[in-house]
Each structure stands twice: as C-alpha cells, then as structure tokens.
Amino acid sequence: MDGEDRTLRLRARRPRRAGERGVIRLPDGSEPSGAAAEHRREVEEYARQAMVSSARAHDRAAALLEGMATAHPEEAELHLQSAARHRRWADNDRSLAQQYGPRRTEPDRT
C-alpha cells in the first residue's frame, strides 16, 4: 500500500477542525482540568527520549565507523568523515532534546 493512500485514508476518517488541535474534550463537551497539560508533558517527554535515543545511536555508529577506520586503512579517511558526521548529528540531537524538552514552556525563536 502506498504511503500517500494511507495518509489520505487516515485524514478522511477524522478531519481536523479549526481550533481543535491539542484540545481534549469529554463526551459532554467540557474540557478536563489539567488533562491537556498532562498530555502535552507526556508528548514532550516522549519526543525528548526519542532525541536522546537518536543521539546514542549516532554515537554507536560513530564508534563503529572509527573501529572500521582502524581495521581498513585503505578506507580510513571515508570512515572517519562519516564518524565525524555522526558525532555532529548526535550533538545536534542532544541540543534539541535539551532545548525542546519538557522543562521548557515554549521554544526560543531566533
């Protein structure tokens, strides 16, 4: 199944209305107290954990590439360049996790 077809089908099931985004409503139409804030904190924590996990994966990939550079001297330069890219991506993921983690209420706009 094509991803675009799946996306269209999912959109067709439940269209979004203006102002509906991020608001949790009870069956009687009222908003639960604190539920929306709690949901937001859970989502932010999940996103932060995903970024930290991504940073760790990039660190592991960089370590593997550095090991490959010593094992294959003829391709060492290419492996070291790739390892450096993975280290940069890991640093970027860590900074994003810290910047947009649940401790912050709103991201800085620069």
Rosetta constraint file for C-alpha pairs under 8 A:
AtomPair CA 1 CA 5 HARMONIC 7.11 0.50
AtomPair CA 1 CA 6 HARMONIC 7.21 0.50
AtomPair CA 2 CA 6 HARMONIC 6.54 0.50
AtomPair CA 3 CA 7 HARMONIC 6.20 0.50
AtomPair CA 4 CA 8 HARMONIC 6.23 0.50
AtomPair CA 5 CA 9 HARMONIC 6.19 0.50
AtomPair CA 6 CA 10 HARMONIC 6.17 0.50
AtomPair CA 7 CA 11 HARMONIC 6.20 0.50
AtomPair CA 8 CA 12 HARMONIC 6.13 0.50
AtomPair CA 9 CA 13 HARMONIC 6.47 0.50
AtomPair CA 10 CA 14 HARMONIC 7.03 0.50
AtomPair CA 11 CA 15 HARMONIC 5.80 0.50
AtomPair CA 16 CA 20 HARMONIC 6.63 0.50
AtomPair CA 16 CA 21 HARMONIC 7.37 0.50
AtomPair CA 17 CA 21 HARMONIC 7.67 0.50
AtomPair CA 22 CA 36 HARMONIC 7.18 0.50
AtomPair CA 23 CA 31 HARMONIC 7.63 0.50
AtomPair CA 23 CA 36 HARMONIC 6.35 0.50
AtomPair CA 24 CA 31 HARMONIC 6.15 0.50
AtomPair CA 24 CA 32 HARMONIC 7.23 0.50
AtomPair CA 24 CA 35 HARMONIC 7.28 0.50
AtomPair CA 24 CA 36 HARMONIC 6.03 0.50
AtomPair CA 25 CA 29 HARMONIC 5.58 0.50
AtomPair CA 25 CA 30 HARMONIC 5.58 0.50
AtomPair CA 25 CA 31 HARMONIC 4.71 0.50
AtomPair CA 25 CA 32 HARMONIC 6.75 0.50
AtomPair CA 26 CA 30 HARMONIC 5.45 0.50
AtomPair CA 26 CA 31 HARMONIC 5.99 0.50
AtomPair CA 26 CA 32 HARMONIC 6.71 0.50
AtomPair CA 32 CA 36 HARMONIC 7.45 0.50
AtomPair CA 34 CA 38 HARMONIC 6.08 0.50
AtomPair CA 35 CA 39 HARMONIC 6.04 0.50
AtomPair CA 36 CA 40 HARMONIC 6.17 0.50
AtomPair CA 37 CA 41 HARMONIC 6.26 0.50
AtomPair CA 38 CA 42 HARMONIC 6.27 0.50
AtomPair CA 39 CA 43 HARMONIC 6.22 0.50
AtomPair CA 40 CA 44 HARMONIC 6.10 0.50
AtomPair CA 41 CA 45 HARMONIC 6.07 0.50
AtomPair CA 41 CA 102 HARMONIC 5.96 0.50
AtomPair CA 42 CA 46 HARMONIC 6.15 0.50
AtomPair CA 43 CA 47 HARMONIC 6.20 0.50
AtomPair CA 44 CA 48 HARMONIC 6.11 0.50
AtomPair CA 44 CA 100 HARMONIC 7.74 0.50
AtomPair CA 44 CA 101 HARMONIC 6.08 0.50
AtomPair CA 44 CA 102 HARMONIC 5.19 0.50
AtomPair CA 45 CA 49 HARMONIC 6.13 0.50
AtomPair CA 45 CA 101 HARMONIC 6.58 0.50
AtomPair CA 45 CA 102 HARMONIC 5.78 0.50
AtomPair CA 46 CA 50 HARMONIC 6.17 0.50
AtomPair CA 47 CA 51 HARMONIC 6.33 0.50
AtomPair CA 47 CA 97 HARMONIC 7.68 0.50
AtomPair CA 47 CA 101 HARMONIC 7.66 0.50
AtomPair CA 48 CA 52 HARMONIC 6.27 0.50
AtomPair CA 48 CA 97 HARMONIC 4.82 0.50
AtomPair CA 48 CA 98 HARMONIC 7.60 0.50
AtomPair CA 48 CA 100 HARMONIC 7.34 0.50
AtomPair CA 48 CA 101 HARMONIC 5.42 0.50
AtomPair CA 48 CA 102 HARMONIC 7.58 0.50
AtomPair CA 49 CA 53 HARMONIC 6.03 0.50
AtomPair CA 49 CA 97 HARMONIC 7.58 0.50
AtomPair CA 50 CA 54 HARMONIC 6.12 0.50
AtomPair CA 51 CA 55 HARMONIC 6.19 0.50
AtomPair CA 51 CA 93 HARMONIC 5.36 0.50
AtomPair CA 51 CA 94 HARMONIC 6.65 0.50
AtomPair CA 51 CA 96 HARMONIC 7.20 0.50
AtomPair CA 51 CA 97 HARMONIC 5.56 0.50
AtomPair CA 52 CA 56 HARMONIC 6.31 0.50
AtomPair CA 52 CA 93 HARMONIC 6.60 0.50
AtomPair CA 52 CA 94 HARMONIC 5.98 0.50
AtomPair CA 52 CA 97 HARMONIC 6.42 0.50
AtomPair CA 53 CA 57 HARMONIC 6.25 0.50
AtomPair CA 54 CA 58 HARMONIC 6.25 0.50
AtomPair CA 54 CA 90 HARMONIC 7.06 0.50
AtomPair CA 54 CA 93 HARMONIC 6.75 0.50
AtomPair CA 55 CA 59 HARMONIC 6.25 0.50
AtomPair CA 55 CA 89 HARMONIC 7.07 0.50
AtomPair CA 55 CA 90 HARMONIC 4.04 0.50
AtomPair CA 55 CA 91 HARMONIC 6.91 0.50
AtomPair CA 55 CA 92 HARMONIC 7.91 0.50
AtomPair CA 55 CA 93 HARMONIC 5.37 0.50
AtomPair CA 55 CA 94 HARMONIC 6.12 0.50
AtomPair CA 56 CA 60 HARMONIC 6.25 0.50
AtomPair CA 56 CA 90 HARMONIC 6.90 0.50
AtomPair CA 57 CA 61 HARMONIC 6.19 0.50
AtomPair CA 57 CA 90 HARMONIC 7.88 0.50
AtomPair CA 58 CA 62 HARMONIC 6.10 0.50
AtomPair CA 58 CA 86 HARMONIC 5.12 0.50
AtomPair CA 58 CA 87 HARMONIC 6.48 0.50
AtomPair CA 58 CA 89 HARMONIC 6.75 0.50
AtomPair CA 58 CA 90 HARMONIC 5.32 0.50
AtomPair CA 59 CA 63 HARMONIC 6.21 0.50
AtomPair CA 59 CA 86 HARMONIC 6.66 0.50
AtomPair CA 59 CA 87 HARMONIC 6.10 0.50
AtomPair CA 59 CA 90 HARMONIC 6.25 0.50
AtomPair CA 60 CA 64 HARMONIC 6.19 0.50
AtomPair CA 61 CA 65 HARMONIC 6.15 0.50
AtomPair CA 61 CA 83 HARMONIC 7.10 0.50
AtomPair CA 61 CA 86 HARMONIC 6.81 0.50
AtomPair CA 62 CA 66 HARMONIC 6.11 0.50
AtomPair CA 62 CA 82 HARMONIC 7.30 0.50
AtomPair CA 62 CA 83 HARMONIC 4.16 0.50
AtomPair CA 62 CA 84 HARMONIC 7.01 0.50
AtomPair CA 62 CA 86 HARMONIC 5.52 0.50
AtomPair CA 62 CA 87 HARMONIC 6.29 0.50
AtomPair CA 63 CA 67 HARMONIC 6.22 0.50
AtomPair CA 63 CA 83 HARMONIC 7.15 0.50
AtomPair CA 64 CA 68 HARMONIC 6.20 0.50
AtomPair CA 65 CA 69 HARMONIC 6.17 0.50
AtomPair CA 65 CA 79 HARMONIC 5.37 0.50
AtomPair CA 65 CA 80 HARMONIC 6.67 0.50
AtomPair CA 65 CA 82 HARMONIC 7.08 0.50
AtomPair CA 65 CA 83 HARMONIC 5.55 0.50
AtomPair CA 66 CA 70 HARMONIC 6.68 0.50
AtomPair CA 66 CA 79 HARMONIC 6.50 0.50
AtomPair CA 66 CA 80 HARMONIC 5.98 0.50
AtomPair CA 66 CA 83 HARMONIC 6.31 0.50
AtomPair CA 67 CA 71 HARMONIC 6.36 0.50
AtomPair CA 68 CA 72 HARMONIC 5.89 0.50
AtomPair CA 68 CA 76 HARMONIC 7.29 0.50
AtomPair CA 68 CA 79 HARMONIC 6.78 0.50
AtomPair CA 69 CA 73 HARMONIC 5.89 0.50
AtomPair CA 69 CA 75 HARMONIC 6.53 0.50
AtomPair CA 69 CA 76 HARMONIC 4.01 0.50
AtomPair CA 69 CA 77 HARMONIC 7.18 0.50
AtomPair CA 69 CA 78 HARMONIC 8.00 0.50
AtomPair CA 69 CA 79 HARMONIC 5.41 0.50
AtomPair CA 69 CA 80 HARMONIC 6.41 0.50
AtomPair CA 70 CA 76 HARMONIC 6.65 0.50
AtomPair CA 72 CA 76 HARMONIC 6.00 0.50
AtomPair CA 73 CA 77 HARMONIC 7.99 0.50
AtomPair CA 75 CA 79 HARMONIC 6.40 0.50
AtomPair CA 76 CA 80 HARMONIC 6.06 0.50
AtomPair CA 77 CA 81 HARMONIC 6.20 0.50
AtomPair CA 78 CA 82 HARMONIC 6.28 0.50
AtomPair CA 79 CA 83 HARMONIC 6.11 0.50
AtomPair CA 80 CA 84 HARMONIC 6.14 0.50
AtomPair CA 81 CA 85 HARMONIC 6.41 0.50
AtomPair CA 82 CA 86 HARMONIC 6.32 0.50
AtomPair CA 83 CA 87 HARMONIC 6.23 0.50
AtomPair CA 84 CA 88 HARMONIC 6.30 0.50
AtomPair CA 85 CA 89 HARMONIC 6.23 0.50
AtomPair CA 86 CA 90 HARMONIC 6.07 0.50
AtomPair CA 87 CA 91 HARMONIC 6.23 0.50
AtomPair CA 88 CA 92 HARMONIC 6.13 0.50
AtomPair CA 89 CA 93 HARMONIC 6.11 0.50
AtomPair CA 90 CA 94 HARMONIC 6.22 0.50
AtomPair CA 91 CA 95 HARMONIC 6.21 0.50
AtomPair CA 92 CA 96 HARMONIC 6.18 0.50
AtomPair CA 93 CA 97 HARMONIC 6.11 0.50
AtomPair CA 94 CA 98 HARMONIC 6.21 0.50
AtomPair CA 95 CA 99 HARMONIC 5.89 0.50
AtomPair CA 96 CA 100 HARMONIC 5.81 0.50
AtomPair CA 96 CA 101 HARMONIC 7.73 0.50
AtomPair CA 97 CA 101 HARMONIC 5.34 0.50
AtomPair CA 99 CA 104 HARMONIC 7.32 0.50
AtomPair CA 99 CA 107 HARMONIC 7.07 0.50
AtomPair CA 100 CA 104 HARMONIC 6.26 0.50
AtomPair CA 100 CA 106 HARMONIC 7.74 0.50
AtomPair CA 100 CA 107 HARMONIC 6.04 0.50
